Amino acid sequence: MPPPRFSHRDIMHMLSGTMLGMFLGALDQTIIATSLPAMVGELHGMEHMSWAVSAYLLTSTAATPIYGKLSDLYGRRLLFGSAIALFLLGSVGAGLAQNMGELIAGRAVQGIGGGGLISLAMAIVADIVPPRERARYQAYFSGVWTIATLAGPVLGGFLVDVLDWRWVFWINLPIGAAALLICNAALKRLPVYGRTKKIDYLGAAILIPAIVSVLLVTTWAGTDMAWNSPTILALIVAAVVLTALFAVQEHRADDPIVPPRLLRENVVFIGVWLGFFGGAASVGATIFLPLFLQVVVGASASNSGMLILPMMIGICIGALGAGRIIRWTGRYKLVALGGLGLAALAFALFMTVTRDTPTWLYASYMGLLGAGLGPCGPMVGISVQNAVHRRDLGTATSLTNLFRSMGGSFGVALLGAVLIAGLGSPTASLNRGTLLHGGTVAIAALPEAERASIVAGFAHGFIYLYIAAAALAVAGMVFALFWKELPLRSAADHAAQLAEAAALSERR
C-alpha cells in the first residue's frame, strides 16, 4: 500500500480538528484562574482550592508518555479521539459537581484526557508533514496556544459574571464535540504503522507515581509544606527510588514505555533537556512577571494581564520566525542558541526595571523575551521527531512534552524559592503560597510604611529571580552547544520513510 500524499489543503483540514482539541487543553489551563474563587465559594472548599488546579496538572503530566506509546501502537486517530472523549467526560463531571471532591475528581479525569491533546497534536503534524516543512504548521499551534492563554482568563471571568461558573466546563462540550467529529472524519487517512502490541504495564505502573511524586514536591514544597518536612523528604525519596526502578524496568522490558535507545540518541537527549529548560523559563516568566508588575511596578491586576500581551505576541512571532528559518536553511541548532540567548538577555534587562521605567520600554523587554522563548517548543519538537524512527514518533514527542511540563513545574518551584530567599526580613512572614494566591491584595492592605518596605524587598528579590531565570536560559544554551544537527528530512525522504513503515505494517 503506497503512503498517502497530502496537499496543503488536506493538511489544514486534518489539523483543524487537531487544533480545536489542542485549544481545549490550552484554554482549560487558564480559564479556571478567574472562575476558581466562585467555584470554591459555592462548594465551600477554600482549603482544597489548589487541588482543583493540581489534580489536572498531575494526571495530565503522568498520562502524557502513556499516550505517546499507545499512539505508536494503535494509531494517533484512536488515541486523540479517546483523549477528547475523556476530557469531555471530566468536563461533565466537574460541571455537575456538588462538592469539592467531585470537582477535583472531574478535573483529574479532564487531566487524563488533556495529557494527550497537546503531545498527540504534535505527533499528528509529524505524521503528515516533512520535518523541514513542519515548523510552518507547528507555528499555527503556537498561535492557537497563545489565543487560548490570553482568552482563558477573560472568558472565565465573563462566564462567571454573566452565567455561572459551571459554564467554564459546559463550554468545552460543543468545542470538543466539533473537534471529535472533525478528527474522526479527517484523520481516517492517517496511516497506522503499529507493530506487535506488547504493552509495558509494569513500566507504566512505576512511571506514573514517579512523575506524581516529583510534581507534588514542586507543588507543595515552599508553599503548603517546608522543604525539610517529613512529607516532602519522603516524596523526594520516593521519586528517586521509583525513577531508578523505572530505569531498570525499561532496560528489561520487551517493548518499554520509554525505550532507553531514545535517550542514548544525542539529539533526543539534548532536545528533551532543552525543552526542560525552555519550559522552566517560560512558565516562570508567565507566573512571576504579573506579580512583578503588580508589586514592584504598581500595575493593577487587570493591567498586568494586558501588559503580558507583548510577551505572548513575541512568542508567536518567535515561533513563526523560527519556522521560516528552519524551512529555508534546514538548521535548528543556531535557532536554539539564538532564542535562548535572547531570553537570557531579556531577563537581564528586567533587572533594570523600576516604577519609573516607561511602559513602552519594559513592554519591549517582554516582546524580546517572548521572541526568545517562542522557538523553543517547535524547534525541539522538530529536531527530536526528525532524529527518531517512525515507530517511536509518538513516544519521542510525548517525551519532549513531559520534560517541558516537568521543567515548568521545576521552574516555578526554583524561581519561587529564589524570590522568597531574596526578599529579606520585612517579608519573612510571606511564603510563596501566599504570594501565588493573592498576596498582592494582602500587601495592598498593609500600612504605608510597611507596604513600602515590602515593595522594596520585592524589588530586591526579583533581581535574584531574574538572575536565576537567565541562568536557566544559559544552561539551555550550554546543552545546545553539544547538540548534533542532523539534516532535516525533505518531502521525498519523508515519503520514503512512510513507504517503509507501511511495508513493515503490512508484514506484521
N, C-alpha and C positions, 0 to 999 in steps of 0.2 A: 504493500500500500504506500503510494508516494505521500510525502508530508504535505500538509495543506500550505498554501501560499496566501498571504493576507495583504490586501491593499490598505492604504491609509484609512479609507472609509470603513473597511472591515475592522481594522484595529480599534478605531474610535467607537464603533458600535459595540465591540466586545468589552471595551474598557468603560463604557458609560455606566453599566450596572455595577462594575467593579468600583468605580469612583464613588457611586452612591453608597455602596457598602462601606467604603473607607470613610466617607463623610459621616456616616452614622457613628463609627468608632471614635473619630476625632471630635465630633460635636458632643458626644456623651461625656468626654473628659473635661469639658469646660462649661457646659450648660448647667451642670449641677451646682457650680460655685455660688451663683446668685440665688438659687432656689433652695439650697440646703437649710438655711435658717427657718424658712416656712415649713419644711418637711419635719424637722426635729421639734419645732414648736407645736405642731398639731399632734404629732405622735408621742410627745412627752419623752424624748430620748436625748436630751442635750449631752448627757455623759457618754453616749455612744455615737456622737455625731461623726467623729473621724473615721469610724468603721464603715460608714456609707461610702466613703471615698476609698479607704484602704482595701475593702473587700474586692472592689473592681480591680484595683492595681495588682493585688496578689494573684487572683485567679487568671487574669488576662496574661500576666507575665509568665506564670507557670505553664499555661496552655500553649504558649507560642511555639516552643520547639516540637511539641507533640503534633500540632497541626502541620508543621513543615514536613515531618517524617511521614505522616499518614497521607499527605497530598502527593508525595513522591510514589507512594504505593497504590493509591486508589484514584488519583487524579484531582486536579485543582477544582473542577466544577462541583464535584460532590462535596468536597470539604468546605469550599467557600459558601455553598448553599446551606450546609449544616451550621456553619458559623453564624450566618444571618438568622437562621431559624432559632438558634439558641439565644442569640442576642434579643430577638423579639419576645421569646418566651420569658426571659428575665425582665424585659420591659413591662410585660403584662403583670408579672408577679410584683414588681416594685410599684406599679401604678395602682394595684389593688391592695397594697399593704395597709394593715390596720394597726401595726405596731412597728417598733424599730427592728425587731428580729426579722420580721417578714420583709421589711425594706432592705436590710442588709443581705438577706438570702437572695432577693431578687437582683440586687447589684452584683452578687457573686456569680449568679448564672449569666447575667449580662457580660461579666468579665470573661467567662469561659468562651462565650461567642466572640467577644471583642478581640480576644487573643489571636484569632485567625484572620480578622478583617484586614489588618494592615500588612502583615507578612505575606499572606496569600495574594493580596493585590499586587505586591511587588513581584511575586513569583509568576503570576499570570502574565504580567508585562514581559518577563524574561522568556516565557514560553512562546511568545508570538513575535517578538521584536529582536533583531540582532543587537548585540552589545553596543556597537558603535552608534546605533540609532536610538538606543534605549533611553538615554538621558533626556532626549526631546520629549518623550512621553512621561517619564518619571517627574519631570518638572510640572506637568499638569497636576500630578498628585500633590506636589508641594503646594500648588495654588489652592487645591481643594482643602488641604490641611490648614492652610493659613486662613481661608474664609471661615472654616468651621471654628477655628480658635478664636477669631475675632467676633463671630456672630453668636457663639455659645452664651457668654455672659449676658449679652444684651437680650437675646431671645429668652433666656431663663428668667430674667427679671420681668420681661413683658408678660410671659405666660402666668407667672405668679400674681402679678398686679391685675391683669385683665380676666384671667380664667381661674386656674387653680394649679397648685404645684404638681398635681398628678399628670397634667398635660405635658410636663417635661418628659414623661415616659410615653404618653399616648402619641406624641408627635412622631415617635420612632416607627410606629406601625405602618402608616402609609408610605413613608420613605423606604422602610425595609421591605415592604411588600413589593414596591416597584423595583427595587434592586434585585429581589429574589426572582421576579418574573423575567426581567431583562437578562439576568445572568443565566437563568435556566435555558432560555432560548438562544442567546448569543454565544454562550460557551460550549454549545454542543459540538462545534467544530474544533474545540480544543482537544488535541490527542491525549490519550493516557498511555504513558510509557512506563508502566509499573513493572514489577518483577515478582518473584516468589514472595508471598506476603508473610514474612516472619517478623512478628512484632516483638520488640524487646520490652515485655511487660515489667520485668524486674527493674530495668533501667529507668523506665518512666516512673515506677513507684518510688525510686530513690531520688530522681531528679526533682520531682515536684516539691517534696518537703525541703530539699536543699535550697531551692530558689525561694520558697516561702520564708525559710529561716533567715536568709540574707536580707530579704525585703523587710522583715519585721525588725531586724537590727537597725536598718537605716531609717525606718519609720518611727520607731519608739525611742531609740537612744537619743538622749539630749532633750526630748520633749516630755513624753509620759514617764520615762524612767532614766536614771543616771546611767552613764556608760559602764560604771563598775557595779551595777546592781546585779543580783544573782540571776534574774531572768535574762538580761542582755548577755551576760557571760555564758549562760547555758545555751542561748541561741547561737552565739559565736562558735562554741564548741560543736554544737550540732551541725552548723553549716560546714565547718572544716571536715568533720568526720563523714558526713553524707557526701560531700564533694569528692573525698578520697575514695569512698565506696563506689560512687558513680564512675569514677575513672577506671577502677578495677573492673567493674561490670562491663563497661564499654569495650574494654580490651578482650574480654572473653565471650561477648555476645556474638551470635552468628550475623545478625543484622542490627547493629546498635542504633539507638536514637540519635546520638551524635558520633558518627564514625571518627575514630582517632586520626585516620588518614587525612581528614579535612584540616584539622588543626596542625598537622605536620606540613601542610602546604603554606609557604611563606605568605602568599597573597591573602589567604583566608585568615591566618593567624594575626598578621599585622592589621588586616582590614577590620576584624571584629574589635580589636583594641582601639583602632581609630574611631569606630562607632561608639565605643565606651566613653572615650574622652570627649568626643563631639557631643554625645548625649548629656554628659555631666555639665559641660559648659552651657549648652542650650537650655536645659531645664533650670539650671542655676540662675541663668540670666532672666528667664521668664518668671521665676518665683521671686527673686530678690530685687530686681530693678524697680517694680512698682513700689515695694517697701522703701527703697532708697528715695524715690521721687516724693513719696508722701511724707516721710520723716525728715529727711535732710533737705530736700529742695523745697518742700512745703506745698506740693500739689495736692489737690483733693483726690479722693478715691476714684471718682469718675474721670477726672482729668488725667490721672496717672495711667488709667487704662487707654485713653486716647493717645497719650504720649508714647506708649509702646508701639503704636502703629508704624512708625518708621522702621523699627526692627523687623516687624512682620513683612513689610514691603521689601526690605533689604533681603530677607530670606528668600522671597520669591525671585527677586532679581538675581541673587547669587545662584540659586538653583538653575534658573533659565540660562544664565551666562555660562555656568559650568557645563551645562548640557551642550551648548553650542561649541565651546572649546573642545570638549571631548569628541564631539561629532566631526569637527574639522581636522583635529590633529591626531585623534586616537590615543592621546596621552592623558593620564589621570594623576600621576604622581605629583606633578607640578601644581595641579589644581588643589590637591590636598595640602601641600606646603603653603601655597598662597592663601587659601581660605583660612587655615588655622593661624597663619601669620597675621592676617587682617583682624581676626578675632582677638588675638593677644594684644595687638596694638590698640584696639577699641577699649578693651578692659583697662589698659594702662592709661588711656585718655580720660576714662571716667574717674580716675583718682584725682583729677584736677577740677571736677565739677563741684560747685558750691551753690548756695542760694542766689548768688549774684551772677551766675553763669547764664548768658542769654539762652532762651529756649531753643532757638534755631541751632545753637552750637551743640548742645547735648543731644538734640534730635538727630543731628548729623552723625554723632558718635554711635547712636543706636542703629542708624542706617548702615554704617560701616560694620558694626557688629553682626547685623543680620546678613549682610553680603558675605561676611567671612564664614558664618555658621551654615548658611543656606546650602552650599555644595556638599556638606559632609554626608548627609543621608544618601542622595542619589549616587554620588561618586563611590562611596564604599559599597553600596549595593551592586553597582555595575561591575566593579573590579572583581568582587568575590564571585558573582554569578558567572563572569567570563572565565574564571580560573577553575571551575569545578565541572565534572561530568554531569550530563543531563539527569542522571539517576539521583544525584544529590542536590538538585537545584532548589527544591523546596526546603530541604534541611538546612542548606547553607544560608538561604535567605532568612529563614526564621532565626538562625543563629546570630546573624548580624542585628536583627531586631531585638533579640533577647539581650545582647550585650549593650545595645543602645539604651534599652529600658533600665537595665541594671546600672548603667552609667548615670542615667538621670537620677535614679534614687540615691546613688552614692554621692552625686554632686550636691544634691540638696542637703544631705547629712553633713558632708565635709564643709561646705560653704557656710551652713548654719552654725556649725561648731566654731569655725574661724571667726565669724561675726560676733558670736557671743563672747569668745575669748578676748576679742579686741575692743569690746565695749567699755571696759573699765568699771570701777566700783560704783559710779552713780546708777548703773543699770544692772547691778548684780542680782537684783530681785526678779528681773525679767528673764525668763528662759525662752528657748527657741519656739516652744509650743505656743507661748503667749503671743509672740511676735507674729507667728503664722496664722493665728486665729483671732485677729482683731486687736493686736497690741497697739496699733496706731490710735484707736479710739481711747484706750486706757491712757496713753501718753497725752492725748489732747486734753484729757480731763484733769491733768495734774496742775498744781500751782505753777505760775510763770517761771519762777527761778529754777524749780526742779525740772520743769519741761525743757528749759534752755540747756541745763546741764546734761540731760539725757540726749537731746538732739546733738550736742557737741560730742557726746560719747559715740553716738551712731556714726557721725561723720568720720570719726577716728577709726571705728570698727570696720566701716565699709572700705577703707583703704586696704586693710589686710584682706578683706574678702576679694577685692579686685586683683590683688597680687596673687591670691590662690587661684582665682579663675583664669588669669593669664598663664599661670603655671600649668594648669590643666591643658590649655591650648598648646603651650610649648612642649609638654610631654607628648602630645599627639604628633607634633612636628618631628620630634626625635624618632618616634616609631616610624613615621613616614619616610625618613631618610634611609631606612633599611628595607623599604618596600620594593619588591620586584615589580617591574612594569611589563606585563605580558601584552602582546599585540591584541587589540580588541577584534573579535571575530566580525567579519563582514557578513553581508546578506548571503553570499554564496557559502561561506563557512557555516553559517547558522543553518541553512537548508541542508547541507551535508550531514550535520550532526543530527538534525531532525530525522533524516532518512535512516541513519544508523540506528537511532533509538527506536524508530518504527519497526525496523527489521528485527531487532532484538525482542521487541514486544510481541511480534507475531510468532517467534520461535519459543517463547517461554511456556 
